[in-house]
């Protein structure tokens, strides 16, 4: 089943969910590695892909939001707290990488996507407000996003243990 239903999420929703979960796990690994030892060979190796995965998460997030809007009437019903939590996750899934992209533009670094598609060319001009916005918000909102993801996991597990809510996890796992 491709589309969502009142019983479970469809293949496309589950695909976006789990692919992005892997991407966010990677992002967390890269940031923690950098936090522990910025100069380590491992950190440099994994952090080299931070922006690439982040940009992938940006466009996956946009596609995921579009899909969620199209599927909103088909989806399993949730309470207000779950809906607000998901809305915050969606906003941050787009805002965090978008702010990083603005910072990249403002820093005049240029950006080539996976070494194939040259998205930004250096112009020789730095844009201070973009750099400041990115430096101020990207990391802080990223940590907030990770905290919400941990909360999301916690509450999904918690609700799956409550009688009557056992299907919470199976809806996204696909059983």
N, C-alpha and C positions, 0 to 999 in steps of 0.2 A: 504494500500500500504506500503510494507516494505521498499523498496528502495526509494531513492530520485528521483525527477523528475525536469524538468525545471520550473515547476509551484510551487512545494512545497517540503519541506523536508519530507522524509518518516518516518515511525514509529520508526525505530531504531535511526535515527539521533535525532528525537524529544525526545525519551526516554533518550538518553545520555544527551542531552541539559538540560532537566528539572530535571533529577535526580542529575546532577552535580550542577545545580543552587541551589537546596535545600541544597546540601552538602556545597557549598561555602557560602550560607547564614548562615548555622550552624557555619562554621569556623569563619566568621565575628563576629557572636554573641559571640563565645568563646574568641576571641581576644579582643573585646571591653570590655567584662566583666572583663577580666584579667587586661586590661588597667585601668578600673575604680577602681576596688578594688580587688587586687590579693588574699587577705585573706578571702573574703566573702564566705559563704557557697555555694551560688549560683554559683559563679565563679569556685570553686573547683569541684562542681558537673558537670558543663557543660564542663569544661576544661579537665576533666578526659577522655573525648572521642575525644579530639582534634587530637591526633595522629592516633586513629583508623579511624576516618573519613578522615583524611589526606591521609592515606595509601589507603583507598578505592578510594579516588579521584585520586590518582596516577594511579592505575590500570584501573580505568574507563577512565582516560585521555589517556592512551596508547591505549586502545580499541577504544576510540573515534577518535583518530588520524588515526589509521589503517582503521577504517570505512570511515573516510572522504577522505582518499587517494583512497580507492576503489570506492567511489562514486563521485569523483571529476568531471567526465565528465557528470554526471547526474544532478548535483545540479543546482539550480537557479543561474543565472549569477549575479555577483556583480562587483562593480567598484574597482579600484586599492586600494583606501583607505580602503574599507571594507575588501578586501582580506588581506591587510597588518595588519589591526586590528585583524582579526581572527587568522592570523599566530602568532602574538604576544601573543594572548590569549592562543593558543595551546602550544606554547613554555613554557610559564609561568605555565600553568596548570600541566605540567610535571616537570619542573625545581624546582618549590617551594617545592612540597612534596619530590622529589628526594633528594634535598639538606638537607631537614629535616631528611631523612633516613640516609644520610651520616653522619650527626651530631650525630644521635643516635648510629650508628656503632662506630664512633670515641669516643663517650662518654662512651662506654662500658656499656650501661644501659640495653641492651637486649630489645626485643620487642615481645610481644605475641599479635597476631591479634584477637581481640574480645574475648580474654580469651581462645581461642580454638587452634589456630595454632601458635606454637612458631617459629617465623621467625629468631630471633637473640638470641643467648645465650651470656651472659656476659663472657668475656674471661680473665678479669683481666688486660687487656692491653688497654690503651687509645691511640688514634691516633690524635695527636694535629692538624695536617693540616685539618682533617675532621671536628673537633670541631670548629676551627677558621673559616673555610669556611661556615659552617652551621650558626654559631653565627653572622657572618658578612652579609650573603646574605639571609637567610631564611625569616626573618622578613621584611627586606627592599623590597625584590622581592614580598613578600606576599602583602604588601601595594600597590605596583605598580600593581599587579594583580587585587586587589580590585578597584583601580582607573580605570583600563581598563574596568572592568566589569561595573562600573557606566557609563563610556563613551559608552560602548556597549548598555546598556539599554537606555540611553539618545538618541543616534543616531537611534536606532530601533524605538523609539516612534516618534522622529522628522521626520524620513522618512515615517512613516505610515501616517503622517498628510500632506505630500506633494502630490498634485494631480499627479497621475500616479505611485506613489510608495506605494499606500494604502495597497498593498499585502505583504509588508515587514513583518509585524507582523503575518499575517495569515499564512504565509509559515511555521513558526516555531510553531505556536499554533496548526495548523493542520486543519484549516477550508478550 
